[in-house]
C-alpha cells in the first residue's frame, strides 16, 4: 500500500476492513471453484475453503498489523537516514537549527506571555462568567460605592457582584513592621469567587454593619509564610494596620493572589473599614469613583444582555442623581485594573504575537530556500535513487523526514531556552516597591503549541522541493545537463516569501529604531519639572496613625527638619508626584454654573496638593503670579495655581490671575499663579489641564518630599533618614531619586524597545540567511552557465550582476515596502512610545545603513563562489 493509502486508512478503518474482507472472500470463492473441479460437492468445497483460511477476524488483524509494522519500519528508516544526511551537512544543520530555535523560541515566549496575561482565566474555582464592570470611555474604569450598591441590588443578570480597590498601608506586629499592598474588598468578595481559606475563615457580607464595623484582615498565603513562618496560630492574632488594631481571621489558599493579573496583595480587608478610621464620606459619596467592580453572570445570560441591563440601571441612576450624569457601563475581561491596562496590553501583545509568527514564517521561507539550494546540490544523488527504482514519493518522504526532524529538534531547543527565560521572567520583580508579579511559566498548552509549530513549520518548508522532485529527469541529470537547465525568468513563490521576509525585517528594524529614539527622547522630554538632582521620600501619614486633621502639622515639621540639612537647596511636598501613580482628576466648572452635572463641566483637570516651595524644589517654572505661602490656609479664600493648558481652555488669551473657577457647589477658587505644562500620567498623553492647591486648604496624608540637593544620594539619604526619624521613627519611608522613580512610567517604552529590538535582530538574522539562501541557490543552479560565461570571456562584475541581480532587487523592493509599513505601524507605537515617528532622519539613515549592511553580508559568500568558478574543473566533472 502507498503512503497516501496508509494515511487515508488511518482515518477510514471501516472502509479498509471492507476491502480486506472482499479480498479474502475472493480467495475463498476461488478455492471453492478449485475444490469443486477436484470432485468435491459444493458443501464440502465451501467447508474446506473456509477451514483453510481460518478466522476472517484474525486474518484481517494480521494484514492490518503487517501494514502498520511496515509503515512504522519505513518511518524509522527515514528518520535514521535523515539523521545521517544531516550529520553529513553540519553547516546546513547548524544554520537550520539556529534559525528554528530562534523562530520557535520567540513564538513560545510571546505565546506564553499572551497566554498568561490574556488567554488564561483568573485562578479561581469557577472563572467562567466573571467580568469587570467599567465605563464605555476607555481608561475610565472605576465606580463609586453607592453606584456599586445600586448595580448589585437592581440588576437581574448577575448572580453576584463584588467591589474592591488596591491600596497600601503599614502593617506592624510586636516584632516587625511591613509596608504592604492590600485589597479593600466587599464582604461577598470571597464568596462570589468561590475561594476557600487555607486557614481560619474569610469575611462575609454578614460581617458588615456600617463604617468600621469589621476590623478583620485575611493574609495572603505568601505573606503568611514569608513573615510568620509555619505558625498555624496566626489566626486570631491582632496586628496594627496604620496603627489601628485588626484581627487576622484567615489565610488565603496558595494559588489565590487576588483578581488582578499583576498585583498580588499581602492581605484583604473589608471595604467598610479603613486603616485611617474614616470611611463615612467614601461610602456615601457618588462623586468618589475609586472602586473596581467584578460580577459573575447568571447561567444562560450573555455579556450583551448583562450590558443592556446595566445600561438601563445607569440611565435610571443618572435621572435620580446629579453625580451620575452620563453614567454608563460595559463588560470587559477581569484582571487588568478594570480595562486601564487591558486595552493597550491586548493591542501590543497581539501585535507582538503576530510579528513573532511572521518571524517564524520568515524562518520557514529561509529554510525553504536553503533546502531548495541543498536539494539542487543533491540533484545527482536524487537522480541515481530514482534511476535504481525508488519512487518519487519515497524521495519526497525522506526529504520531508529531514525537515520535520530538524524542526522538532529546533523546536525542542527553542522550547528549552524559552522555558529558562520564562522562569527567570516569573522571578523578576521590576519594581520592588510595587507588588508586581509576572507569572508566565509555560504549561501543557504552551508545550502543545510548541509541538504544533515545530511539526507545522517542518512540513511547511519541507514540502518546497516537491516541484523539483517531480520535475527531475534522472536520465538528463545523469548525463550532466540538468545543472544549467533552470533559468530564472519570472518570480516564484520563494521570491515572494523572501520579499515578504525582507519587508518584515525592514518593518521591525524601523519599529525598533523608532522605539529606541523615542526612549532616548523621553529621557530629555519637557516634563514640567526637573528630576535631575532631586531625591524623593515617599510615605503615607496614615501608616503612622495620624488622622487627616493633623497631617499638615507633621508635613510642616518635615519641611523644617529637612530644610536644615546641609547641602539641601530647596524642599517641598506634593501628595502625588507627576508621572507617579497617575494622580487624580476632577471636573471643573465655570463661575456661574448652578447645575453641576458632568455634562455641564468645562473640562476635566488633574489636581495636586502642594506645599510652599514645591515649585522651586521640583524645578517647575512659574510663568505668572505667585507661589503658595503658609498664609493660604483654611481661614483664607480658596486659591489655586493652574498650568497653561488650564488657563487657555478656561479663559482663552485673557490673563487668568485673579480670575476664579468652580469644582462643584463649594466656594470658588481664585487663580494666583500659572505654571508651565507638564506630563502627569504618561509620556504619550495629550496635554492635561492641571491645578495645584495649598496643603492647608486641601490636606492629604499621601506625602512625597521633594528634596533638591547637589549632593549624591549616598550622602543625602542617611542625613534625610536621621532628620525624619526625629519626627516619628516608626513612620516608614521609601527613598529614591526622581529619575529612578520615573522608571515605572518609562517601563512600557523600554519593554517595547527591548521587544522590538529582539524581534528586529531575529528578523535581521533571518533576512541575512534568506538572501544568502536565494543567492546560493541561484549560483549553485547556474554554475555550468557561469563556467561557460567565464570561458567566453565574461568579466567578474558581469558574473556578480548575473548571479545576484534577483536577490538585490528583492532586497531593494522589500526594504522600500517595509519602510512604508513601518510608518503605518508607528501609529500603534505612538500609544506607548514617546514621540514615535519614522520621519526622524536618524531613523531613516539607520534603516538604510542596516539593510545595506545586511545585503552586503548576505551576498558576499555567493559572490565569491561565483567568482571562483573554474570552467575546466566543471568540464571534467561533466
N, C-alpha and C positions, 0 to 999 in steps of 0.2 A: 504493500500500500504506500502511496506517495505521502510526503509530509503534509500536504494540504488535506489529503483524505483523513489522515490521523487527527488533524486539527478539527475537521468537521465532525469526526466520530466522537471527539471529546464532548461536543455539545448535542449530539444526536445518537445516544446509545441505543435507543429503541429501534431506530432505523438500521443501525449496524447489526443488531441481533436478528432482525427480519432478513437481512441479506445473508447472514451466516446460515440461518435456518433454511432458506431457499436453496443455498448451495449444498447443504447436507441432504436435503430432500432429493435434489437432482442425482446425487451419487447413490442414494438408496434406490431410486427408481431404475437407474442403470444396472445396479446389482440384481434387482428383481428380474429385469429382462434377461440378463445372463443366466440366472438360475432357471428360469422357465425354458430357455433354449437348451439347458443341460438336462431337461427332463423332469424338473420338479413341478408340482402343482402350484397354482398361483398362491395359495395359502402358505405352503411350505417355502416357496421362494421369498415371499414377503417376510416370514418369520426369520428365515436365515439371514436376510439382508439387515434386518433390524438388530439381530444379535451381533452381527459382525461390527456394526457401527457403534453399538452401545448407547449410553445415555446421551441425548442431544444436549442437555444442560451442561454435562461435563465437557463434551466436545466444544460447545460454544465458549466456555470459560477458558479452555486450553488455547483456542485460537486467539481470543481477546488478550490473554496473558502473553502469548508469544508476540503479538503485535506491540503491546506496551513495552515488553522487555527489549524488543528491537529498537523502539523509539528512544527509550532511556539510554540504551547502549550507544546509539548513534549520537545522542545529545552529549553523553560523557566523552565520547571520542572527539566530537567537535570542540569541546572545551579544552581537552588536552592538546589538541592540535593548535587551537588559538593561543594557548599559553606558550607553546614552543615558538610560534611565529612572533609573538610579542617579545619574547626573550631575544630573538634574533634582530629585533629593531629597537634597541634601547632608547635611541633619541626620540623616535616617534612615540614610544610607550611613555617615556617621561613627560614629553610635551602634552600628550593626551591626558595623562593622569593629573598633571598640574592644572590643566585647563578645567577638567571636570571637577577636581577638588575645589577650586575657587568658585566655579559657577554653581555647583550644587550646594557647597557650603554656604555661600551667600544667601541662597534661597532658603536653606534650613534656618539660618539665623533670623532672617527677616520674617519668615513664616512663624517661627517660634514666638517672636515679639508680637506679631499680629494676632496670633492665636491667644497668647496670654492676656493681651490688652483689649482686644475687640471681639474675638470669637468665643473665648471661654466664658461660660456664665459665672455668676457670683458663687463663691464656695459656701453655699447654704444648702440645707437638705432638699428644698424644692425651689430651684431658681426660676423655673418656668412661670411666666406671667408676672414677673417683677418689672416695674418700670419706674423711672423718675418722673415726677410731675414738674415741668418747667414752663416758662413763658414762651410765646411764639418768637419773640425777639431774641436773636442769638446773643448769648452771654448774659442774659437776664434770667437767672435760674432760681433765685431764692423766693421764698414765700414768707408772709407774716404768720405768726402763731394763730391769730384769730381766723385768718383765711384757711389755714390748715385744718382747724377745728370744723369750720363750715364745710370744707371739701369732704372731710371724713364723715360728718354726720348726715350730709344731704345727698351724697352720691348713691347710685343704685347699681354700679358696675364693678365696684371693688369689694373684695372680701375683707380687706384691711388696708389701713394707711398708717404710716409711721413718719415721724419727723425727727430730724437731728441736725446738729451743727458741730463743726470741728473747732475746738479752742485749745489753748494751752494754759497750764496752771502749775503751781508749785505744790508737790506732794511731799510731806515730811513724816517720818516716823520718829521713834525715840532715838534712833541711831544714825539716821541719814536723811538727806533731802534730795529731791529729784525735780527736774524741770520736765514736765510731761505734756503730751498732747492727748486729748481725750474727746469723746463724743458726749454731748448733752443730748440725750435721746428721749423720745416719748415713752411712756410706761409700757406700751404694747410693742415696742421695738423688737425684742427677742421673740415674743410670742408670734408676731406676724411672720418672722423669718423662719420659725420652726427650729431654732437652735436650742440645744440642751447644755446645761452647765457641766463643766468638768468637776467642780466642787461647789457646794452650797446651793444657792438659788439665784435667779435673776430677779430684777424688779419688774413689777407688773403695773397695769393701769389702776389696779385696786390700791396700789401704794400711794397714789397721787391724791392729795386732798387740799390743793391750793398751793400758793407760793411757799417754797422752802419746807414742804411737808414730808419730803422723802430724802433724808440725809444719808443716802446709801451710794456705794460705788461697787462696780464689778470689775475686777482686774483682768487684763488680757493674760493668756497663758504664758507668753514670752516674758512679760514684765514680772509676773509672779515668780517664774523660775530664775530669772536673772537677778532679781533684787531680794527675794525672800527664800530662795533655795527650795529644797523639797519640803518646806514647812507646811504640813497639812492643817495646822491650827490657825492659818491666816484668816479663815472665815470667822467673823465676829470681832476681829481686831479693829480698833479705832485709829484712824490716821488723820492728819490735818491736810486739808486742801486749801491753799491760800489762807492758812491759819484758822480755818473753820473745821470743826470735827465732822468726820464722815465715817460710817461703819462699812467695812468690807463684808459684803453678803455672799459673794460668789466669785468663781474663776471661770472664764470662758474656755471652751474647748480649744485644743492646739491648732486646729485648722481654720478657726474663725478669726479673721482680722478686720472685722467691720464690713462696711458695704462700699468702700472706696478701693479702687484698684491699687493706688499708690500709698495712700495714707493708712498706716497701721497704728491705731490708738493704743495707749497704755492702759486706759480704763474707760468705763462708761458711767455716766451719772444721769439721774432722772432730769428731764428737761425743766421740771418745775422748780428745781433747785439751782442755786448759783453760788459759786465759790466766794463771791463778794457779798452774798446775802441779800441782794436786791434784784427781784425778778418781776415785781408788780407791773412796771411800765412795759417791760419786754413782753409779757404775756398778754397784754391788752392793747398794744399799740399796732394798729393796722398799717401805719407808715413804716414800721421797722421790718424790712424784708431781709432776714438773715437765716432762714431755715431751708434745709433741703428736705423734700418730701418724697417718700418712696411708697408705692402702692402695689398690691397684688390683685390682679384681675380675677373676677369670679369665673368659674369654669364655663366655657362656651362664649365668653364675651371677647370681642375683638378690640384691639387698640383703638380703632376708629370709633367704635361705639362708646368706649370709655372717654375718648377725647370730646366727642359731641356732648356727652353727659356733663363733663367738667366745664365745657364752654357755656352750657346753659346755666350752670351754677354761677359761673363768673359773671355773666350778664346780670343775673339776679342780684349778686353782691354789689356790682357796680351801680345799680339803681338805688340800693339801700345805703351805701357807704361812699362818701366822697373820696376816701383814701383808696378805694378800689376802682376808681375811674380808669377805664382802659384795661382792666384785668382780663387775662386770657390764660389758656393752658394748652399744653401739648405733652405727649409722652415721648420719652427717649430711653435708650439703654442705660441702666444704672451703673454706677461705679466711677463716673467721671466728673465729680463735683457738680451734679446737675448735668449740664452739657457744656460747661465752660471749656473743659479740656477735650471733650469727646469730638466735637466737630473738627477742630484743626488736627487732632491726632488721627482721626479716620482718614482725612484727606491726605495727610503726609504719609502715613503708614501704607495706605492703599497705593499711593504713587510710588513709594519705595519698593513695595512688593511687585508692582508692575515692572519697574526698572530692573529688579533682580531677576524676574522671569525673562525679560528681554535680554539681559546679560547671559542667561543660560541658553537662550535661543541663539545668541551670537556665538557662544561657545560651541553649540552644535553645528552652526554654519562653518565655523573654523575647522572643526574636526571633519566635517563632510568634505571640505576642500583638501585637507591633509590626507584624508582617507582616499579621496579620488586620485590624488597625486601618487600615493603609495600603491594603489591598485594599478595605475598606469605603469609604474615601475615594475610591477609584478606581472605584467601582461604576458610575458613569455612563459612564466611558471603556470599561470592560469590556463593558457592555451594548451600546454602539454597535458594538464589534468583533463581538459575537455577532450583532447585528442585520444587519450587512452581509455575513454569511456565514461568519465564522470559526467553526471547531468549538470545542467546549469543551476538547477535548484539546489543541488548539493554544494556547488561552489558558493552560491549566494548565502546558503545557510551557514557555511563555515566562516564567511566574511562577517555575517551578522553575529555569529558567536563571538568573534573577536571584539566587535563593537560593544555588545552587551556585557561581556566580561570586563572590558576596560571601564565601562560606565558604572558597573556595580562596584568595582574596586575604587574608582574615583569617588563615587557616592559614599562608600564606607569611610574613606579618608576624610571627605568633606564633612560628613556627619560627626566623625570623631573630633575633628578640630572645632567644629561649631559647638559641640557639647561642652568642650573645655571652655570656650569663650562664653557660652551662655551661663554656665555655672559661676564663672567669675563675675558676669554681669549681675547675677542674682545676689551675690555677696556684696556688690558695690553699693555704697551709700554716698551719692554725690554731695549731699548737704547734711552734715551730721546734726545741725540744729533743727532740721525738719525730719518727721518720721516717714521719709520716703523710702519705699522698698519696691524693687522691680523683680518680681518672681517670674522668670522666663525659662526655667528648666524644661527641657524637651520631654514630651510624654509619648505614649504609643501612637497618637495621631500624627505627631511630628515625624516619628521614625517611618510611619507608613507613607507619608508624603515624600520623604527622602527616597524610599524604595521605588515609589512610582516615578519620581523624577529621574532616578538612575536608569531604570529599565526603559522608560519612555524616551529619554534622551539617547540611549544606546540604539534603540530601534530607529529613531528619527535620523541620526546621521549614518547609521549602519546600512540603511536601505538606499543611500545615494548612489553607490556603484551599480545598482541594478541595471541601468541602461548600458553601462559599459560591459557588463557580463553578457547581457542579451545581444549586444552588437558585436561582440568579439568573434572574429573569423579565425579559428585556430590555424587553418592552413596558411592564411596570409601572414599571421603573426609568426608562425614557424619559419616562413620564408624570409621574415625580417622586414617586411614592407609596411607594417602597421604603425611603426613608431611615428611616422610623419603623416599618417592618414587623416588625422583630425586637424582641421584648420579653423580657427575661431573667426567666424564672420558675423555672429549675432550674439546678443546677450542671452545667457542661460539662467536657470533658476539659481545656480550657485552664484552668478554675478549679482543677482538681485539680493540674495542673502548677504553677500559681502557688502554690498552698498548699504543695506539696512544696518548692518553691524557698524560700519564706519559712521553712519548717521547717528546711531546710538552713542558711539564713543564721543563724537563731537558734541552731542547734546549734553552728556554727562560731564565732559571736560568744561563746557561752557557754564553749566549749572554750578559745578564745584568752584570754579574761579569766581563766579558771581557771589556765591555764598562766602568765599574767603574774603573778597573785597568788602562785602557787607559787614563781616565781622570786624575787619580792620577799621572800617569807618565808624562802627559803633563804639570803638574804644576812644574815638575823638569826636563823637557826636555832641552837639549842643544839648545838654540835659536840663538846663535851667538851674544847675548847681555845679560846683567844682569839687568832685570827690577826692582828688589827689590831696594828700596831706591831712586827711580827716579820719579820725577814729570814732567808731560808733560803740556806745554802751547801751544795750537794749534790756529792758525789763518791763514787768507789769506790776504796778504797786499793789494790786490785789493779792499778788503772791506773798506780800509782806503783811497781809491782813488789814491794809489801810482802806477805810471807806472813801467813797468819792469826795466827800466834803473836805478831807484832809490831804488830798493828793497834791494840790497846788503848793501848800506849805513845804511838803517834802521835796518837791521839784525845785523850789526856790533854794532850799538848803543845798541841794546837789549842785546847782549852778554856782553858788557861792564857794563851796569847797573845791570844786574842780577849777574854778577860775583862779584860785590861789596857787595852783600847781605851777612851778617854774617851767617855762617853755610853752605853756598854753597861751596862744594868742587870742583866741575867742572861743566861746562856748554858747550853745543854745539847746533848746529842747523842741522836739516835734513829736506828735503822737504816733504817726506812721511815716517812715521815710519814703519819699518819692521813689518809684521803681522798687519798692519793697514787696509787700504782700498785696499791693493793688490799691489800697486806700478805699475811702467811701465816697459816695456821690449822693447828691440831693437835688430835688427840683428847685428852681429859682423863679421867682415871680416879680413882675414889675410893680412898682408902687402904684396903688390904686386898685389892685386886684382884690376882689372880695370873695370870689368863688375859687377856692384853691384845689380844684380838680387837676389831675395830671394833664388833661387836655388843654388847660389854661396856662400852663407853665411857660416861661420864656425859653428855658433850656435846662439841661442838667449840668451840674458842675461838681468837680472834685472838691472836697473840703478837708482842711487840716487844722489842728490846734498847735500853735507855736508860742514860744516864749520871746520876750525881747532879746535881741542879739542873735536869733536863729539865722536871719538873712545874712548877716556878716559871717557867721561860722560856716554856713553852707556855701557861701560864695554866690548867692543869688543876687543879681543886680536889681536895685531899687530904681525904677525909671522915673517915678514921680511920687510926691507925697513923703510920708514918714514911716518909720518902723513903729512897732508897738512899744509901749512903756508899761511899767507896773501900775500906772495910774489908770490903765484901761481895765478896770475891774468890774465886778458885778454891780457896783453902785453908779457907774458912769454909763453913758449911752453906748449901745452896741456899735462896734466898729469892725471893719474888715479890710484886709489887703487882697486885691484881686490881680490876676495876670492880664496880659494884653488881650488874649482871646476873649476873656470875660468882658473886659471894658468895651471891646469893639462890638460884640454881639448885643450887649445891653444898651450901650449909649452911642454907638457909631463913632464918629470922629470927635464927639464932644468930650472934653476932659472930665473924667469920672470923679475927680477929687471933690469930696463934699456931697456927692450925689448918693442916693440910697436905693436899696432893693429889699425884697421880702423873701423869706424862706418859709412862709406859712402864715399862721394867724398871729405870730409873735411880733415884737417890736421890730421896725425896720433897722437895717444895718447901714451905717454910713461908711463910705469908702474913704480911707485915709492914706492909701498908698497903692501903687501899681508896680508889679514886678514883671520880669521877663517870662515868656512862655517856657514850659519845660515838658519833660516826659514824666508821666505819673504812674502808668500801669505797665506799658510795654514800649519797646523801642520803635515799633512799627505803627503805633497808634496815630490817628489823626489828632490835630491839636485839641486838647481838652480845655474848657473853661475851668479855672481853679480859683478857690477863695481860701484865705487863711484867717483864722480867728485867734484872739489872745487867749492864753491858758486860763486867765482869771474869769473870762466870760464863757468859755467852752472847756471846762475841765475834763481830763481824760486820764485814766490810770495807765494806759499804754505810754511808755516813756522811752524815747530814743535820744540819748545825749549825743550832741554833735560837737566833737572836740577837735578844733583845728590847732595843729602844732607842727613846727618844722622838725621836731624830734622823731626818730624812728619809733614804730610801735613797741619794739622790745624795751625801750626806755620809758615810754609814757604809760604803758599798761600797768606796771607794778605801782607807780605813783597813783594812778587812777583807782586801782583796787583799794589802796590804803585810804584814799580820801572818801570813797563811797562806803567803806566798811565802818568809818567813824559815824556815819548816819544810821545804818542798820546792817550789822554784819550778817544777818540771816537772809537778806534780800538777794536773790540770785541775779547775776548779770551775764550777758553774752557779749564778749568783746571781739570786734573785728574791724579791719579797715573798711572804709566805704567802697573802694574798688573791689575788695573781696566780696562784700555784700551784694554787689551788682552781678556776681557770677550767677545768681539764681535767675535773673531776668535775661541774662545772656545765654543761659543754658540751651533754649531751643535753637538759637543761631549756631551755637557750637556743635550741637548734635547734628543739625542739618549739614553743616560744613564738613564734619567728620564723615557722616554717612555718604554724602555725595562725593567726597574726596576718595573714599574707599571704592565706591562704585565706579568713579571715573578712572581710578587706577586699574581696576579689573577690566573695564572696557578698553582702556588703552593697551593693556597686555593682549587682550583678545584681538584688537584691531591689528596689532603687530603680527601676531601669528596668522590672522586671517589673510592679510595682504601677502605675508610670506608664503602661505599655503597656495594662494592663487598664482603668485609669481613662480613658485617652484613647480606647480602643476603645468603652467604654460611652458616653462623651459624644458621640463622633462618630456613632454609630449612632442616637442619640436626640436629635439637635439639633432636628429638627422637632417632636418631642414637647415638648422644653423651651421652644421658641418658643410653642407653644400654651399651655403652663402659665403662662409669663410674661404672655401676652396675657390670660389669665383671672384674673390677679392673684396668682400664686404668689410667695412670699417667697424671698429669697436662700437662707436656711437650708434651706428645703424643697427647693430645687433641688439644693443640695450634698448633702443627705441622700439624695435620689433617685439622684444621679449616682455617689456614692462609697460607697453602702451596701455593695455587694458587695466591692470591694477592701478596705475596712476590716474587714469580717467575716473575710475570708481572712487579713488581716494579724494579727488577734487570735488566731484559731484556730491558724494556723501558728506564731505565737510561743509559744503555750502548749505545743503538741506538741514544738517544737524545744527548749524549756527542759527538758521531761521527758526527751527523748532525750539532751540534754547531761548530765543527771545520770547516765545509764547509761554514756555514752562516757567520763566522768571516771574510771571504774574502770580503763580502759585507760591513761589518762594517769597514773594513780597509780603505774605501774611506773617512770616516768621523771621525773615532776614531784613535787616535794616538797609533801606535804600537799595534794594536789589534791582539792578539794571544791567542788561547786556551791552548797552551802548558805551560803556566805560572803555576808553582807548586801551587801557592796560589789559582788560578782559579780552578784547578783540586781538590784541597783539599776542597775548598768552595763548589763545586758541590757535592762532595761525602758526606760531612757533612750535607748539606742542604737536600739531598734526603734521607739520613739515618734518620734525624730528622722527616721529613715528613712521612716516613714509620712508624716510632715508634708512632707518634701521631695518624696516621690513624688507626692503628691496635690495639691500647690499649683497647678501649671500646669493640670491638668484642671479643678480647681475654678474657677480664673479664667476658663477658656474657657466653662464652663457659665454663669458669672455674666454674661459679656459677650454672651449670645445676644440678637439683635435680631429680633423677630417680623416686622417689616415687611421687613427685608432677606431673610429666609428666604422670605417670600411672593413677593417679586419674583423670587428665584432659581427658585421653583417655577413 
